Amino acid sequence: MHFNHLGLPVRDERRSQQFYSAYFGFDPATAQEYPDGTVIIRNADGFDLALHPVADIGPLPAFLHAGFRTATPEDVRTLLKHLEADGITIIERDDEAAYTAFKCLDPDGHRIEVYWEPPLAPAAHSALNRNPRIRT
């Protein structure tokens, strides 16, 4: 079983589509619109982002976020510089030896994390596979 899509409430589907296409690799050529106004766009990994039009999003809990893992810390830093240059709101940042990350806000205030951390040691990975409840 694989987690393969996320639905987000958005006020302006085109603006959100542009944001996720420009910064996170979602391909506007894959956009599919449904009768209720939802538009689904896909990235190269086959992950679907469902953009659901709403008039008001309301307050979101501070812990709620979506995350994108990168291959290197430099990938995180490069995207951060790009977002900052474009005036995207950055709300958190970390740059340490074992964790490089930032969180930004999408056009509707959804928190998006971009991060890198070293791969798990084989013993830790094995423990996670044996007991999925210890994952955070």
Number of C-alpha atoms within 10 A of each C-alpha: 3 5 7 11 14 12 13 18 19 24 17 15 21 12 14 18 22 15 16 19 17 13 12 13 14 24 16 17 9 13 17 13 13 10 6 8 13 21 21 23 24 22 16 9 9 11 16 20 21 22 23 18 17 14 9 10 14 9 8 11 9 8 7 9 14 12 13 12 14 16 12 13 21 12 16 21 19 10 16 21 12 12 16 12 9 9 9 16 15 17 12 11 16 11 14 10 9 10 12 21 23 21 21 21 15 17 19 16 14 21 23 18 20 22 23 21 16 12 10 10 8 9 8 11 11 11 12 14 11 10 9 9 8 9 8 4
